[in-house]
Structure formats: C-alpha cells, structure tokens
Amino acid sequence: LKNIKIKSLNRYQKILIQLARISMRKADIYLIDDILQDFSQSEQEQILEYLKMLIEENSESTFLFAITNEKYAKELECKIIKLDRGSIKTTKKQIK
C-alpha cells in the first residue's frame, strides 16, 4: 500500500486504511459515524470485526457509533441510544 495513492482506492479500502490508522493511536474517545453504510453484508461484517478488535484493544476508551442497522449495533455490545430527528427517543414503560 506504500506506493498506492489513496485516490485510487475504493471506499471500502479507504475505510480499512482509516481503521488501521486509528488503531495505531490511543484516544480517550472515538467518534465513528455510520461507517457501515453502503457496503455489502460481507464488507460490513469485516468492518465490524475490525471495530470489535479496536474496542477490545482500547477498553479504557469511550466509543460513540452512529449506526443505522440496530443488529450491528447490538453486535458491538454497546449501550444503544435511539435518536429520532436528532433527539433521544423516549420509551414508555410497559404496565404489567
């Protein structure tokens, strides 16, 4: 990859390089915005595996993800906060 220009890479390859770059840095907080959008299912699953490794290697850090697919958010085993038009969505408690 040393001699390849970033412009010539496809979006998936660029995401993999970005993940490799951030994995070399230690940060207190990571903000990752809808990184899985517009990829095939296999590409999404591969990116999820990289994200899981990043979380595991940086357990002392805080991660904030914006993910439209709730299934993938659950796979990351993070606390899920649902938003509706930019506001936190409130849920009604069920009455027994």
Helices and strands as residue ranges (DSSP letters): G 6-8, H 11-23, E 29-33, H 41-57, E 62-66, H 70-75, E 83-84, E 87-88
